[in-house]
């Protein structure tokens, strides 16, 4: 172990963890790809010990599957995971929309959502796909957080990594989704502003299904 690893073991492990995780979420490490401790250690100029610790954390999170003496496999996004995340998002976001509408403060929420939409429109895609995906997640999270239910917000936050990874992977596979997402985000804002909870739910299903569905297209 290097001197820097010994003096800052937690920092080294955290650095390896964040680097590998970001590579997976941003699509640079694709599902099915085999990764070795040595590769990461060399890239980050670390010993293998903090990398091994990072791999163990990522295995617990379901992003890696470890194989002794072979390395770590990046776990592909499965059809069942896509279906489950899609269902959870529609339920949570539709509930949030209905709550905000019932409270009558959708105009303020829509202003915040459209601010994020403006940031999305300003990005240079596909070069900034990673940022686009993270803003996509923020757009939807803004609505969920506005509903004011702490438990639901916490649960929704747990979907963060899956949302970003799915959006990024889908955009790489279906570049036409960039413009479609922007248009659909604008439509969702209009429906929310109009107080149309049922219309919002229907359009949301099409919107999320369109992006997540791209992951299942061969």
Backbone as a chain_set.jsonl record, in Angstrom:
{"seq": "XXXXXXXXXXXXXXXXXXXXXXXXXXXXXXXXXXXXXXXXXXXXXXXXXXXXXXXXXXXXXXXXXXXXXXXXXXXXXXXXXXXXXXXXXXXXXXXXXXXXXXXXXXXXXXXXXXXXXXXXXXXXXXXXXXXXXXXXXXXXXXXXXXXXXXXXXXXXXXXXXXXXXXXXXXXXXXXXXXXXXXXXXXXXXXXXXXXXXXXXXXXXXXXXXXXXXXXXXX", "coords": {"N": [[0.843, -1.193, 0.0], [0.514, 2.252, -0.792], [2.05, 5.275, 0.594], [0.193, 7.394, 0.638], [-2.21, 5.974, 0.579], [-2.169, 4.724, 3.066], [-2.258, 6.888, 4.816], [-4.654, 8.083, 4.207], [-6.911, 6.136, 4.125], [-9.749, 5.915, 3.986], [-10.396, 8.023, 2.294], [-9.148, 7.19, -0.065], [-10.528, 4.817, -0.686], [-13.109, 5.864, -0.99], [-12.713, 7.505, -3.157], [-12.139, 5.653, -5.184], [-14.545, 4.269, -5.194], [-16.44, 6.279, -5.958], [-15.454, 6.935, -8.474], [-15.651, 4.538, -10.025], [-18.408, 4.077, -9.777], [-19.53, 6.374, -10.987], [-18.572, 5.975, -13.57], [-20.083, 3.793, -14.303], [-22.753, 4.734, -14.046], [-22.735, 6.784, -15.915], [-22.465, 5.424, -18.222], [-20.0, 4.767, -19.314], [-18.808, 2.487, -18.463], [-20.154, -0.362, -19.467], [-23.043, -2.527, -19.094], [-22.317, -5.921, -18.488], [-19.654, -5.734, -18.947], [-16.347, -6.625, -17.971], [-14.385, -5.83, -15.214], [-11.255, -5.138, -13.699], [-9.523, -5.116, -10.523], [-6.949, -4.214, -10.73], [-6.973, -2.588, -13.048], [-8.508, -0.362, -12.262], [-7.037, 0.501, -10.073], [-4.64, 1.244, -11.3], [-5.544, 3.29, -13.001], [-6.328, 5.231, -11.172], [-4.132, 5.537, -9.655], [-3.77, 4.107, -7.237], [-3.47, 1.671, -4.57], [-4.508, -1.798, -4.589], [-6.139, -2.394, -2.446], [-8.011, -0.274, -1.48], [-9.544, -0.202, -3.782], [-10.643, -2.728, -3.865], [-12.3, -2.559, -1.627], [-14.074, -0.64, -2.547], [-15.264, -2.042, -4.672], [-16.665, -3.988, -3.246], [-18.621, -2.454, -1.944], [-20.058, -1.552, -4.156], [-21.01, -3.929, -5.12], [-22.871, -4.6, -3.163], [-24.711, -2.607, -3.684], [-25.71, -3.501, -6.018], [-24.593, -2.94, -8.47], [-22.239, -4.092, -9.319], [-20.965, -7.42, -9.868], [-19.08, -9.689, -8.192], [-16.302, -11.767, -9.03], [-14.157, -14.087, -7.865], [-10.665, -13.822, -8.398], [-11.075, -13.138, -11.018], [-12.341, -10.703, -11.417], [-14.634, -7.953, -11.584], [-17.959, -7.906, -12.644], [-19.893, -5.68, -14.506], [-23.125, -5.199, -13.711], [-25.76, -5.807, -15.884], [-28.599, -3.775, -16.868], [-31.663, -5.107, -16.146], [-34.67, -6.486, -17.675], [-36.715, -6.797, -15.826], [-35.958, -5.012, -13.846], [-36.195, -2.576, -15.2], [-38.988, -2.556, -15.622], [-39.939, -2.504, -12.97], [-38.856, -0.103, -11.918], [-40.036, 1.714, -13.646], [-42.786, 1.383, -13.005], [-42.757, 2.159, -10.289], [-41.919, 4.831, -10.464], [-43.999, 6.051, -11.948], [-46.159, 5.752, -10.208], [-45.277, 7.228, -7.907], [-44.645, 9.809, -8.923], [-47.045, 10.572, -10.128], [-48.729, 10.637, -7.931], [-47.512, 12.725, -6.557], [-47.997, 14.845, -8.321], [-50.825, 14.993, -8.213], [-51.12, 15.715, -5.547], [-49.846, 18.224, -5.405], [-51.458, 19.654, -7.18], [-53.95, 19.512, -5.877], [-53.386, 21.077, -3.702], [-53.042, 23.484, -4.869], [-50.753, 24.902, -5.605], [-49.327, 24.592, -7.947], [-48.254, 26.289, -9.879], [-45.911, 27.519, -8.883], [-44.306, 25.281, -8.586], [-44.106, 24.384, -11.208], [-42.653, 26.491, -12.299], [-40.115, 26.018, -11.203], [-39.559, 23.528, -12.301], [-39.522, 24.151, -15.014], [-37.303, 25.78, -15.071], [-35.237, 23.973, -14.776], [-35.706, 22.523, -17.095], [-34.998, 24.456, -18.941], [-32.235, 24.516, -18.55], [-31.617, 22.002, -19.496], [-32.24, 22.273, -22.222], [-30.214, 23.962, -23.01], [-27.931, 22.465, -23.143], [-25.206, 20.826, -24.842], [-25.86, 18.317, -26.715], [-25.081, 15.173, -28.266], [-22.836, 15.336, -26.613], [-22.969, 16.19, -23.975], [-24.411, 14.255, -22.568], [-24.376, 13.001, -20.06], [-24.831, 15.109, -18.221], [-27.324, 15.892, -19.139], [-28.911, 13.678, -18.47], [-28.796, 13.757, -15.679], [-30.029, 16.184, -15.162], [-32.505, 15.562, -16.144], [-33.369, 13.779, -14.219], [-33.457, 15.549, -12.043], [-35.496, 17.276, -12.841], [-37.82, 15.683, -12.583], [-37.603, 14.957, -9.902], [-37.97, 17.366, -8.622], [-40.721, 17.781, -8.651], [-41.65, 15.613, -7.08], [-40.447, 16.152, -4.601], [-41.716, 18.547, -4.035], [-44.222, 17.777, -3.261], [-44.09, 17.249, -0.602], [-43.986, 15.014, 1.107], [-42.045, 13.387, 3.251], [-41.219, 10.666, 3.537], [-41.903, 9.524, 1.072], [-40.321, 11.071, -0.599], [-37.794, 10.297, 0.273], [-37.782, 7.577, -0.434], [-38.017, 7.859, -3.195], [-35.619, 9.115, -3.75], [-33.925, 7.008, -3.462], [-34.065, 5.803, -5.896], [-32.415, 7.172, -7.511], [-29.799, 6.517, -8.684], [-30.472, 4.423, -10.428], [-32.28, 5.73, -12.12], [-30.657, 7.695, -13.394], [-28.746, 6.072, -14.643], [-30.36, 4.505, -16.348], [-31.534, 6.474, -17.985], [-29.277, 7.598, -19.253], [-28.218, 5.35, -20.619], [-30.386, 4.765, -22.294], [-30.484, 7.053, -23.899], [-28.086, 6.862, -25.275], [-28.658, 4.68, -26.831], [-30.939, 5.442, -28.22], [-30.894, 8.172, -29.766], [-32.86, 9.95, -30.638], [-34.447, 10.441, -28.516], [-33.6, 12.666, -27.113], [-34.709, 15.181, -28.081], [-37.372, 14.428, -27.903], [-37.746, 14.025, -25.163], [-37.446, 16.625, -24.164], [-39.66, 17.902, -25.347], [-41.73, 16.389, -24.209], [-41.348, 16.925, -21.51], [-42.062, 19.596, -21.462], [-44.78, 19.363, -22.099], [-45.696, 17.948, -19.852], [-45.345, 19.901, -17.919], [-47.237, 21.783, -18.768], [-49.651, 20.356, -18.431], [-49.611, 19.929, -15.675], [-49.697, 22.581, -14.749], [-52.207, 23.263, -15.674], [-53.746, 21.866, -13.975], [-54.506, 19.259, -14.496], [-54.633, 16.326, -13.394], [-55.161, 13.652, -14.158], [-54.588, 13.675, -16.886], [-51.904, 14.31, -16.7], [-50.865, 12.007, -15.456], [-51.344, 10.077, -17.456], [-49.788, 11.034, -19.601], [-47.305, 11.017, -18.381], [-46.825, 8.271, -18.087], [-46.454, 7.524, -20.763], [-44.215, 9.047, -21.343], [-42.14, 8.175, -19.487], [-42.176, 5.475, -20.124], [-41.343, 5.597, -22.789], [-38.668, 6.363, -22.643], [-37.455, 4.459, -20.861], [-38.19, 2.193, -22.232], [-36.517, 2.14, -24.418], [-34.279, 0.865, -23.555], [-34.805, -1.786, -23.763], [-34.978, -2.376, -26.37], [-33.641, -4.141, -29.04]], "CA": [[0.0, 0.0, 0.0], [1.303, 3.474, -0.86], [1.982, 6.153, 1.762], [-1.055, 8.158, 0.61], [-3.291, 5.052, 0.921], [-2.14, 4.476, 4.493], [-2.61, 8.101, 5.548], [-6.045, 8.438, 3.943], [-7.559, 4.932, 3.581], [-11.152, 6.17, 3.658], [-10.44, 8.893, 1.118], [-8.769, 6.398, -1.228], [-11.637, 3.923, -0.98], [-14.223, 6.676, -1.468], [-12.354, 7.968, -4.495], [-12.326, 4.524, -6.097], [-15.994, 4.003, -5.242], [-17.113, 7.311, -6.745], [-14.985, 6.874, -9.864], [-16.265, 3.387, -10.695], [-19.856, 4.276, -9.819], [-19.827, 7.366, -12.018], [-18.322, 5.357, -14.871], [-21.23, 2.917, -14.596], [-23.964, 5.533, -14.234], [-22.61, 7.587, -17.126], [-22.428, 4.548, -19.383], [-18.657, 4.482, -19.817], [-18.674, 1.059, -18.192], [-21.445, -0.896, -19.865], [-23.474, -3.787, -18.522], [-21.658, -7.076, -19.078], [-18.212, -5.494, -19.046], [-15.566, -7.136, -16.851], [-13.458, -4.824, -14.715], [-10.333, -5.705, -12.716], [-9.016, -4.208, -9.493], [-5.715, -3.628, -11.24], [-7.294, -1.523, -13.998], [-8.947, 0.816, -11.517], [-5.901, 0.944, -9.258], [-3.704, 1.928, -12.195], [-6.162, 4.525, -13.488], [-6.425, 6.207, -10.087], [-2.848, 5.535, -8.944], [-4.026, 3.613, -5.887], [-3.225, 0.245, -4.388], [-5.718, -2.575, -4.842], [-6.971, -2.518, -1.246], [-9.191, 0.598, -1.516], [-10.365, -0.571, -4.936], [-11.395, -3.912, -3.438], [-13.352, -2.074, -0.734], [-15.062, 0.029, -3.393], [-15.981, -3.087, -5.398], [-17.591, -4.626, -2.315], [-19.75, -1.534, -1.765], [-20.839, -1.509, -5.388], [-21.713, -5.202, -5.222], [-24.026, -4.479, -2.275], [-25.672, -1.729, -4.353], [-26.235, -4.183, -7.199], [-23.987, -2.447, -9.708], [-21.178, -5.029, -9.701], [-21.017, -8.803, -9.383], [-17.676, -10.042, -8.046], [-15.865, -13.117, -9.328], [-12.801, -14.25, -7.345], [-9.542, -13.984, -9.322], [-11.441, -12.726, -12.379], [-12.672, -9.285, -11.428], [-16.006, -7.553, -11.281], [-18.816, -7.746, -13.816], [-20.884, -4.611, -14.422], [-24.421, -5.858, -13.835], [-26.618, -5.151, -16.883], [-29.954, -3.405, -16.471], [-32.554, -6.193, -16.568], [-36.03, -6.118, -18.065], [-37.53, -6.691, -14.618], [-35.592, -3.762, -13.172], [-36.824, -1.504, -15.973], [-40.434, -2.58, -15.345], [-40.183, -2.111, -11.588], [-38.55, 1.321, -11.756], [-41.08, 2.424, -14.387], [-44.016, 1.353, -12.207], [-42.557, 2.96, -9.078], [-41.868, 6.249, -10.815], [-45.33, 6.527, -12.342], [-46.958, 5.852, -8.984], [-44.802, 8.3, -7.031], [-44.735, 11.116, -9.565], [-48.462, 10.885, -10.317], [-49.23, 11.017, -6.604], [-46.979, 14.052, -6.264], [-48.723, 15.807, -9.15], [-52.172, 15.143, -7.661], [-50.992, 16.431, -4.277], [-49.529, 19.618, -5.704], [-52.653, 20.244, -7.792], [-54.97, 19.659, -4.832], [-52.953, 22.163, -2.827], [-53.182, 24.706, -5.648], [-49.515, 25.669, -5.776], [-48.583, 24.016, -9.062], [-47.552, 27.311, -10.668], [-44.566, 27.68, -8.337], [-43.567, 24.05, -8.88], [-43.836, 24.389, -12.646], [-41.558, 27.443, -12.555], [-38.848, 25.359, -10.889], [-39.351, 22.465, -13.281], [-39.157, 24.768, -16.294], [-35.939, 26.283, -14.947], [-34.389, 22.82, -15.078], [-35.905, 22.246, -18.512], [-34.186, 25.43, -19.664], [-30.848, 24.058, -18.48], [-31.509, 20.853, -20.409], [-32.244, 22.762, -23.604], [-28.96, 24.676, -23.289], [-26.809, 21.537, -23.214], [-24.714, 20.37, -26.139], [-26.016, 16.853, -26.762], [-24.894, 14.161, -27.219], [-21.593, 15.49, -25.858], [-23.261, 16.37, -22.553], [-25.463, 13.31, -22.206], [-24.357, 12.757, -18.613], [-25.501, 16.237, -17.571], [-28.724, 15.844, -19.57], [-29.58, 12.641, -17.683], [-28.905, 14.197, -14.291], [-31.058, 17.219, -15.142], [-33.773, 14.849, -16.333], [-33.736, 13.27, -12.908], [-33.798, 16.69, -11.191], [-36.8, 17.76, -13.301], [-38.861, 14.862, -11.976], [-37.461, 14.992, -8.444], [-38.512, 18.642, -8.165], [-42.149, 17.578, -8.415], [-41.834, 14.699, -5.952], [-40.072, 16.87, -3.381], [-42.696, 19.607, -3.801], [-45.418, 17.198, -2.637], [-43.884, 17.44, 0.829], [-44.026, 13.794, 1.908], [-40.654, 13.032, 3.473], [-40.979, 9.247, 3.303], [-41.951, 9.291, -0.369], [-39.134, 11.704, -1.164], [-36.649, 9.449, 0.607], [-37.852, 6.388, -1.274], [-37.743, 8.278, -4.567], [-34.185, 9.393, -3.829], [-33.263, 5.724, -3.612], [-34.095, 5.42, -7.308], [-31.571, 8.122, -8.232], [-28.778, 5.883, -9.515], [-31.117, 3.674, -11.506], [-32.837, 6.691, -13.073], [-29.581, 8.302, -14.185], [-28.148, 5.047, -15.495], [-31.31, 4.131, -17.393], [-31.684, 7.582, -18.921], [-28.057, 7.711, -20.05], [-28.155, 4.196, -21.521], [-31.442, 4.91, -23.299], [-30.115, 8.117, -24.828], [-27.037, 6.341, -26.149], [-29.272, 3.738, -27.766], [-31.988, 6.103, -29.016], [-30.61, 9.611, -29.749], [-34.064, 10.743, -30.9], [-35.104, 10.723, -27.242], [-33.218, 13.986, -26.599], [-35.736, 16.168, -28.407], [-38.657, 13.935, -27.415], [-37.804, 14.273, -23.717], [-37.671, 18.061, -23.96], [-41.052, 18.172, -25.704], [-42.597, 15.74, -23.228], [-41.222, 17.679, -20.263], [-42.863, 20.805, -21.618], [-46.177, 18.946, -22.021], [-45.98, 17.632, -18.452], [-45.479, 21.185, -17.216], [-48.511, 22.38, -19.156], [-50.724, 19.595, -17.795], [-49.563, 20.214, -14.24], [-50.149, 23.953, -14.571], [-53.649, 23.289, -15.938], [-54.433, 21.113, -12.928], [-55.042, 18.039, -15.078], [-53.903, 15.224, -12.773], [-55.328, 12.43, -14.953], [-53.822, 13.867, -18.108], [-50.494, 14.248, -16.318], [-50.514, 10.601, -15.23], [-51.324, 9.376, -18.738], [-48.625, 11.492, -20.364], [-46.118, 10.565, -17.66], [-46.611, 6.869, -18.437], [-45.888, 7.494, -22.114], [-42.889, 9.666, -21.254], [-41.188, 7.274, -18.833], [-42.124, 4.256, -20.915], [-40.591, 5.842, -24.003], [-37.232, 6.379, -22.329], [-37.052, 3.164, -20.323], [-38.401, 1.168, -23.245], [-35.375, 2.11, -25.331], [-33.294, -0.051, -22.997], [-35.186, -3.156, -24.09], [-34.937, -2.551, -27.822], [-32.404, -4.78, -29.475]], "C": [[0.877, 1.241, 0.0], [1.13, 4.298, 0.404], [0.664, 6.901, 1.81], [-2.238, 7.278, 0.977], [-3.355, 4.832, 2.427], [-2.617, 5.693, 5.275], [-4.069, 8.475, 5.362], [-6.8, 7.239, 3.355], [-9.003, 5.156, 3.182], [-11.265, 7.017, 2.405], [-10.115, 8.111, -0.138], [-9.906, 5.476, -1.648], [-12.818, 4.688, -1.561], [-13.96, 7.166, -2.884], [-12.572, 6.867, -5.531], [-13.811, 4.222, -6.282], [-16.692, 5.005, -6.154], [-16.722, 7.226, -8.215], [-15.669, 5.737, -10.615], [-17.773, 3.588, -10.829], [-20.241, 5.27, -10.909], [-19.608, 6.805, -13.416], [-19.477, 4.457, -15.283], [-22.477, 3.741, -14.898], [-23.925, 6.333, -15.528], [-22.479, 6.745, -18.391], [-21.058, 4.265, -19.95], [-18.262, 3.038, -19.532], [-20.046, 0.445, -18.438], [-21.757, -2.214, -19.172], [-22.844, -4.958, -19.24], [-20.159, -6.931, -19.192], [-17.509, -5.985, -17.789], [-14.486, -6.122, -16.491], [-12.556, -5.45, -13.66], [-9.907, -4.654, -11.703], [-7.781, -3.481, -10.011], [-5.961, -2.462, -12.189], [-7.663, -0.226, -13.28], [-7.796, 1.379, -10.694], [-4.904, 1.724, -10.104], [-4.258, 3.275, -12.649], [-6.155, 5.621, -12.437], [-5.139, 6.331, -9.27], [-3.042, 5.205, -7.462], [-3.55, 2.165, -5.794], [-4.542, -0.49, -4.597], [-6.657, -2.631, -3.64], [-8.178, -1.579, -1.258], [-10.114, 0.292, -2.688], [-11.234, -1.772, -4.58], [-12.56, -3.507, -2.528], [-14.472, -1.403, -1.536], [-15.909, -0.99, -4.154], [-17.027, -3.76, -4.5], [-18.826, -3.758, -2.079], [-20.662, -1.548, -2.987], [-21.559, -2.833, -5.638], [-22.971, -5.175, -4.356], [-25.118, -3.633, -2.936], [-26.226, -2.342, -5.633], [-25.66, -3.724, -8.515], [-22.876, -3.353, -10.225], [-21.494, -6.419, -9.171], [-19.573, -9.304, -9.374], [-17.423, -11.513, -8.328], [-14.416, -13.257, -8.865], [-11.782, -14.552, -8.441], [-9.858, -13.594, -10.765], [-11.745, -11.235, -12.453], [-14.124, -9.032, -11.081], [-16.769, -7.342, -12.582], [-19.794, -6.604, -13.566], [-22.248, -5.241, -14.699], [-25.292, -5.116, -14.859], [-27.97, -4.769, -16.283], [-30.903, -4.466, -17.012], [-33.934, -5.663, -16.94], [-36.918, -5.946, -16.837], [-37.22, -5.408, -13.854], [-36.232, -2.568, -13.874], [-38.308, -1.411, -15.649], [-40.736, -2.073, -13.941], [-39.933, -0.622, -11.361], [-39.608, 2.158, -12.471], [-42.357, 2.517, -13.563], [-43.893, 2.245, -10.974], [-42.576, 4.448, -9.393], [-43.246, 6.799, -11.178], [-46.211, 6.706, -11.111], [-46.568, 7.066, -8.151], [-44.983, 9.68, -7.652], [-46.179, 11.528, -9.822], [-49.091, 11.325, -9.005], [-48.762, 12.425, -6.251], [-47.725, 15.12, -7.052], [-50.121, 16.065, -8.592], [-52.147, 15.942, -6.362], [-50.757, 17.917, -4.498], [-50.741, 20.336, -6.285], [-53.736, 20.489, -6.748], [-54.647, 20.822, -3.898], [-53.02, 23.517, -3.537], [-51.919, 25.514, -5.837], [-48.66, 25.139, -6.923], [-47.806, 25.05, -9.877], [-46.11, 27.486, -10.196], [-43.702, 26.461, -8.655], [-43.176, 24.008, -10.351], [-42.713, 25.371, -12.982], [-40.206, 26.788, -12.287], [-38.541, 24.247, -11.895], [-38.916, 23.038, -14.627], [-37.763, 25.384, -16.248], [-34.947, 25.169, -15.27], [-34.495, 22.449, -16.549], [-35.079, 23.207, -19.366], [-32.718, 25.039, -19.668], [-30.627, 22.87, -19.419], [-31.406, 21.315, -21.865], [-30.911, 23.395, -23.995], [-27.765, 23.747, -23.464], [-26.466, 21.163, -24.652], [-24.78, 18.841, -26.152], [-25.668, 16.36, -28.171], [-23.637, 14.32, -26.362], [-21.835, 15.596, -24.354], [-24.425, 15.489, -22.096], [-25.53, 13.085, -20.701], [-25.115, 13.858, -17.87], [-26.985, 16.245, -17.906], [-29.509, 14.852, -18.717], [-29.783, 13.082, -16.245], [-29.937, 15.327, -14.154], [-32.445, 16.608, -15.349], [-34.276, 14.34, -14.992], [-34.16, 14.418, -11.988], [-35.172, 17.25, -11.554], [-37.923, 17.008, -12.593], [-38.811, 14.916, -10.451], [-38.033, 16.277, -7.859], [-39.988, 18.506, -7.821], [-42.378, 16.711, -7.179], [-41.524, 15.411, -4.635], [-41.106, 17.934, -3.019], [-43.957, 19.083, -3.116], [-45.308, 17.209, -1.12], [-43.996, 16.206, 1.708], [-42.594, 13.273, 2.052], [-40.332, 11.585, 3.178], [-40.964, 8.924, 1.813], [-40.722, 9.891, -1.043], [-37.9, 10.846, -0.918], [-36.624, 8.199, -0.263], [-37.49, 6.734, -2.719], [-36.254, 8.545, -4.76], [-33.394, 8.108, -4.014], [-33.235, 5.217, -5.044], [-33.111, 6.229, -8.144], [-30.601, 7.441, -9.192], [-29.384, 5.133, -10.688], [-31.674, 4.619, -12.564], [-31.76, 7.257, -13.983], [-28.985, 7.278, -15.146], [-29.072, 4.67, -16.646], [-31.456, 5.228, -18.439], [-30.473, 7.695, -19.829], [-27.958, 6.58, -21.06], [-29.183, 4.317, -22.642], [-31.073, 5.958, -24.339], [-29.001, 7.679, -25.776], [-27.625, 5.424, -27.212], [-30.259, 4.412, -28.709], [-31.796, 7.619, -28.964], [-31.834, 10.487, -29.995], [-34.782, 11.117, -29.611], [-34.719, 12.087, -26.677], [-34.334, 15.0, -26.826], [-37.101, 15.735, -27.879], [-38.816, 14.222, -25.923], [-38.091, 15.738, -23.438], [-39.127, 18.421, -24.246], [-42.007, 17.605, -24.659], [-42.516, 16.431, -21.868], [-42.074, 18.949, -20.317], [-44.355, 20.483, -21.5], [-46.579, 18.62, -20.589], [-46.158, 18.904, -17.632], [-46.824, 21.839, -17.515], [-49.683, 21.679, -18.472], [-50.778, 19.855, -16.293], [-50.1, 21.605, -13.958], [-51.66, 24.067, -14.749], [-54.442, 22.536, -14.872], [-55.043, 19.814, -13.409], [-54.258, 16.838, -14.55], [-53.993, 13.937, -13.601], [-54.53, 12.516, -16.247], [-52.328, 13.767, -17.839], [-50.07, 12.788, -16.162], [-50.401, 9.838, -16.547], [-50.086, 9.749, -19.548], [-47.328, 11.043, -19.712], [-45.795, 9.116, -18.002], [-45.978, 6.721, -19.81], [-44.442, 7.994, -22.097], [-41.851, 8.713, -20.66], [-41.05, 5.978, -19.626], [-41.296, 4.418, -22.178], [-39.085, 5.808, -23.773], [-36.777, 5.009, -21.843], [-37.192, 2.059, -21.362], [-37.252, 1.045, -24.226], [-34.293, 1.144, -24.851], [-33.559, -1.491, -23.41], [-35.174, -3.431, -25.569], [-33.596, -3.15, -28.22], [-31.846, -4.088, -30.709]], "O": [[1.879, 1.287, 0.713], [0.207, 4.074, 1.188], [0.068, 7.042, 2.878], [-3.179, 7.75, 1.615], [-4.439, 4.759, 3.007], [-3.304, 5.55, 6.287], [-4.668, 9.105, 6.234], [-7.277, 7.305, 2.223], [-9.447, 4.646, 2.153], [-12.118, 6.769, 1.553], [-10.735, 8.334, -1.178], [-10.212, 5.368, -2.835], [-13.457, 4.228, -2.507], [-14.872, 7.232, -3.708], [-13.115, 7.108, -6.609], [-14.268, 3.954, -7.393], [-17.458, 4.61, -7.034], [-17.557, 7.422, -9.098], [-16.202, 5.938, -11.706], [-18.348, 3.3, -11.879], [-21.179, 5.027, -11.669], [-20.36, 7.115, -14.34], [-19.813, 4.365, -16.464], [-23.175, 3.486, -15.88], [-24.957, 6.539, -16.166], [-22.392, 7.281, -19.496], [-20.947, 3.587, -20.971], [-17.477, 2.442, -20.27], [-20.99, 0.709, -17.694], [-20.858, -2.925, -18.723], [-22.831, -4.995, -20.47], [-19.461, -7.897, -19.501], [-18.001, -5.791, -16.677], [-13.768, -5.624, -17.358], [-13.028, -6.211, -12.816], [-9.926, -3.456, -11.987], [-7.594, -2.29, -9.763], [-5.245, -1.461, -12.146], [-7.198, 0.856, -13.638], [-7.607, 2.593, -10.628], [-4.384, 2.751, -9.667], [-3.539, 4.274, -12.679], [-5.995, 6.798, -12.759], [-5.059, 7.117, -8.325], [-2.56, 5.906, -6.573], [-3.266, 1.522, -6.805], [-5.583, 0.144, -4.765], [-7.849, -2.891, -3.803], [-9.297, -2.054, -1.061], [-11.324, 0.501, -2.601], [-12.409, -1.832, -4.943], [-13.663, -4.04, -2.643], [-15.655, -1.577, -1.243], [-17.124, -0.828, -4.272], [-18.135, -4.062, -4.943], [-19.945, -4.268, -2.021], [-21.887, -1.555, -2.861], [-22.6, -2.858, -6.294], [-24.019, -5.671, -4.769], [-26.307, -3.907, -2.77], [-27.112, -1.767, -6.264], [-26.179, -4.078, -9.574], [-22.601, -3.382, -11.424], [-22.19, -6.58, -8.169], [-18.917, -9.341, -10.415], [-18.196, -12.386, -7.935], [-13.532, -12.606, -9.422], [-11.999, -15.413, -9.293], [-9.0, -13.708, -11.64], [-11.436, -10.585, -13.452], [-14.754, -9.814, -10.369], [-16.284, -6.683, -13.503], [-20.452, -6.567, -12.526], [-22.493, -5.754, -15.791], [-25.532, -3.919, -14.708], [-28.42, -5.371, -15.308], [-30.94, -4.698, -18.221], [-34.314, -4.551, -16.574], [-37.772, -5.06, -16.803], [-38.118, -4.791, -13.281], [-36.748, -1.66, -13.223], [-38.831, -0.319, -15.427], [-41.676, -1.304, -13.742], [-40.716, 0.044, -10.684], [-40.03, 3.195, -11.96], [-42.943, 3.592, -13.434], [-44.812, 2.998, -10.652], [-43.183, 5.233, -8.666], [-43.609, 7.896, -10.756], [-46.927, 7.701, -10.993], [-47.428, 7.843, -7.736], [-45.426, 10.613, -6.982], [-46.504, 12.713, -9.741], [-49.885, 12.265, -8.967], [-49.528, 13.222, -5.709], [-48.049, 16.179, -6.514], [-50.556, 17.213, -8.505], [-53.04, 16.749, -6.104], [-51.387, 18.761, -3.86], [-51.022, 21.482, -5.932], [-54.365, 21.547, -6.735], [-55.55, 21.471, -3.37], [-53.05, 24.565, -2.891], [-51.989, 26.69, -6.192], [-47.432, 25.22, -6.886], [-46.8, 24.712, -10.5], [-45.195, 27.589, -11.012], [-42.516, 26.592, -8.957], [-42.053, 23.642, -10.694], [-41.905, 25.098, -13.868], [-39.26, 26.977, -13.051], [-37.389, 24.057, -12.287], [-38.049, 22.478, -15.297], [-37.108, 25.498, -17.284], [-33.945, 25.392, -15.949], [-33.497, 22.102, -17.18], [-34.527, 22.813, -20.394], [-32.031, 25.209, -20.675], [-29.578, 22.754, -20.052], [-30.589, 20.809, -22.634], [-30.522, 23.37, -25.162], [-26.697, 24.189, -23.887], [-27.315, 21.181, -25.544], [-23.876, 18.163, -25.664], [-25.932, 17.051, -29.154], [-23.403, 13.508, -25.467], [-21.013, 15.151, -23.553], [-25.297, 15.921, -21.343], [-26.618, 12.99, -20.132], [-25.938, 13.576, -16.999], [-27.813, 16.569, -17.055], [-30.629, 15.137, -18.292], [-30.829, 12.813, -15.654], [-30.635, 15.411, -13.144], [-33.433, 17.087, -14.793], [-35.459, 14.457, -14.672], [-35.121, 14.276, -11.233], [-35.929, 17.655, -10.671], [-38.858, 17.615, -12.07], [-39.849, 14.921, -9.788], [-38.525, 16.282, -6.731], [-40.452, 19.051, -6.819], [-43.207, 17.041, -6.331], [-42.27, 15.278, -3.665], [-41.347, 18.194, -1.84], [-44.677, 19.843, -2.468], [-46.323, 17.183, -0.425], [-44.091, 16.327, 2.929], [-42.006, 12.78, 1.09], [-39.273, 11.295, 2.623], [-40.126, 8.153, 1.343], [-40.149, 9.289, -1.951], [-37.059, 10.69, -1.804], [-35.573, 7.808, -0.769], [-36.755, 6.001, -3.38], [-35.694, 8.236, -5.812], [-32.332, 8.104, -4.638], [-32.473, 4.308, -5.372], [-32.983, 6.002, -9.347], [-30.584, 7.753, -10.383], [-28.875, 5.198, -11.807], [-31.561, 4.353, -13.761], [-31.926, 7.294, -15.203], [-28.747, 7.577, -16.316], [-28.626, 4.531, -17.785], [-31.496, 4.95, -19.637], [-30.617, 7.869, -21.039], [-27.648, 6.815, -22.228], [-28.89, 4.01, -23.798], [-31.324, 5.77, -25.529], [-28.977, 8.078, -26.94], [-27.154, 5.392, -28.349], [-30.4, 4.005, -29.862], [-32.476, 8.29, -28.188], [-31.844, 11.653, -29.598], [-35.631, 12.009, -29.608], [-35.442, 12.622, -25.836], [-34.84, 15.603, -25.88], [-37.897, 16.573, -27.456], [-39.892, 14.616, -25.473], [-38.897, 16.057, -22.564], [-39.753, 19.156, -23.482], [-42.974, 18.259, -24.271], [-43.515, 16.511, -21.153], [-42.72, 19.32, -19.337], [-45.108, 21.234, -20.88], [-47.676, 18.974, -20.155], [-47.02, 18.971, -16.756], [-47.47, 22.382, -16.619], [-50.604, 22.337, -17.987], [-51.856, 19.985, -15.713], [-50.879, 21.79, -13.023], [-52.317, 24.858, -14.071], [-55.672, 22.568, -14.873], [-55.992, 19.313, -12.807], [-53.315, 16.384, -15.199], [-53.005, 13.214, -13.729], [-53.879, 11.553, -16.653], [-51.577, 13.212, -18.642], [-49.03, 12.384, -16.681], [-49.476, 9.048, -16.735], [-49.419, 8.881, -20.111], [-46.36, 10.722, -20.402], [-44.629, 8.765, -18.186], [-45.08, 5.902, -20.006], [-43.567, 7.43, -22.755], [-40.805, 8.474, -21.263], [-39.949, 5.449, -19.782], [-40.618, 3.48, -22.598], [-38.328, 5.295, -24.596], [-35.807, 4.459, -22.366], [-36.412, 1.106, -21.375], [-37.031, -0.02, -24.803], [-33.488, 0.662, -25.647], [-32.65, -2.321, -23.408], [-35.338, -4.574, -25.996], [-32.544, -2.697, -27.77], [-30.801, -4.489, -31.223]]}, "num_chains": 1, "name": "protein.A"}
